[in-house]
Amino acid sequence: MIKRFKSEKHLSNSFVTYLRSNKDDEVYAGVPCLSRCIDLLIVRRDQESIIAVELKLSNWRRALRQAEDHLLATNFSYVCMPKRVVSSACKEEFEKKGVGLWLFDRGKEMTLTEAIPAKESKAIWTVARGWLMASVAKRMSPRNEKTSNQTAAASC
C-alpha cells in the first residue's frame, strides 16, 4: 500500500530523511538560485556534482519548468514526486528537457526509483553557479552550522 503525503513539506521532510542516510552527500533545503528557490540541493562531498531537486505532489509540468531553470547552476536537476505511473507524455517532456524524475515511496521501507535519468547540464552559467555556491557556503559557515542541518525552514 502506498502511503500518501499530506503536503509538499511532508514529502520534503520524508525525502530529506531518506537522503541524509547517505553520509557522502550534503543536503540543503530552500536554496536561493537566481530569482527562484531550489527545494532541495544535494552537494556531493567533493563538490564536483550538484543536484537540484524540485518537489511536487502533482503538476509535473510546473515542476519540470522549475527544474529546467535549475540547470543553469547545477550539474543535474530532478523532480521528485510520490510514486505514480508515468505517462508517455510526461516521460517524453522530461527526456527532451534533460531533467530526471525520481519517484519516492515512504512505505514500510522508503524507496526511491529513478523513473527518468537526468542528463548532465550543458548550460551551466558560471555566474549562477558562483551565486549558488556562495549561498551554500553561507550555510556551511560555523555560525550557520545548526541551521544548515535543519530540514524544515527554507530561506527563500
Number of C-alpha atoms within 10 A of each C-alpha: 6 11 11 14 16 9 11 16 17 14 21 22 16 17 23 19 13 16 16 14 9 10 10 12 18 19 22 25 24 17 21 20 21 16 6 13 19 25 23 23 24 22 20 15 12 9 11 9 14 22 21 27 25 26 24 20 18 13 9 20 12 11 19 23 15 20 26 21 18 28 27 21 25 28 20 26 32 29 25 27 25 22 19 12 9 13 8 8 8 16 15 11 14 24 15 10 16 22 28 24 26 21 18 20 23 18 11 9 8 12 13 18 13 13 16 20 17 21 18 17 19 12 13 16 13 12 12 17 20 13 15 19 20 13 15 19 12 13 18 17 11 10 10 12 12 11 15 20 15 14 19 15 12 16 11 13
